[in-house]
């Protein structure tokens, strides 16, 4: 059995966390393992801040050398990497390319520290720089992997280590172009590295270890009475990730779905918890309620759009030209409402000016997207009852969208009442879950 185990930033941030990580990795002696690691929590952001203020490198040094000292790892293991980082900060290259090179050091140093620490504890381990293995395009900051080349390189490099019973500790989040330029895989990049490695090496499962027990019915910081979900289907997990659940990035599930590999979400600090398994199987009574704030609802009204060929294409071209990603769309015969995240005053003014040629424009800022994700929603009577409960509690719903997956009911509500709306929806759905 081969498992890929990814450990997030909190799992590699302190000596205590890394001790827990070691215990988890060494527990199942029968399985072959590949470890994928993130940077220490906060280090990647700190590295990127160094692009504008190199004096912050002292804080980077303190974080990394301090952890090395805690682990009993000699500073010589990381000092050459810190020196290389300083040189890269001075490179005369496009900013986005330098940013990816600088950001890569968080994972590179994490892998070196863990490999050295494991060796101190008598376990053969080797840090593996995935810039030589994960081949990507040149879209710096959000690169796309090239599956064929990546599969060939991973198999050629990692399989011999496994055959020699050496634990490979791979850097998550980073790759390189065919020309050797360092790239990063964007949000959730380390999770994506783990599932990509799993797909390329024909792993039996991928484990995502963080500081949460698994997928919950809602964010317990916002909602009371939440429950841990033992299992979820891939489509349910993708919908959750797309609509605000931060424990996984939707893009990271693509390789697992393609290969049919189960993904387990587990807690480094509570390893006895069984977590959540994401696979083709699900429990019919599952539900998740989640929300995203900072949304604006933009409505274009024009009776002339009825039957007009190409009208929607022209409308959405304006959003694209403004660099705005549309989250959900609701349309009637004479109006279209689209939601966008993080629309500032300058963007709003420019968007309204350009959309005005297509109709009468209204913008409702300070909104939130509230998503109810569940196979139970296939009962339309249930949806009607839920909307009735929200109305009875005086929660105004601006927009309703029911996803074509029949799993996702998305509502646009005023931002100031999103917490109340989350609790109402959660309590309502809990009645039908079993």
Helices and strands as residue ranges (DSSP letters): E 2-7, G 9-12, H 15-27, E 32-37, H 43-49, G 54-56, H 57-71, H 76-89, H 95-103, H 105-120, E 125-128, G 130-132, H 147-163, E 167-171, E 174-176, E 182-184, H 189-200, E 205-210, E 231-233, H 234-242, G 250-253, H 254-259, E 262-267, E 276-279, E 288-301, G 303-305, H 311-321, E 326-331, E 335-341, H 345-355, G 356-358, E 360-373, G 375-378, H 380-392, E 397-402, E 408-414, G 415-417, H 418-430
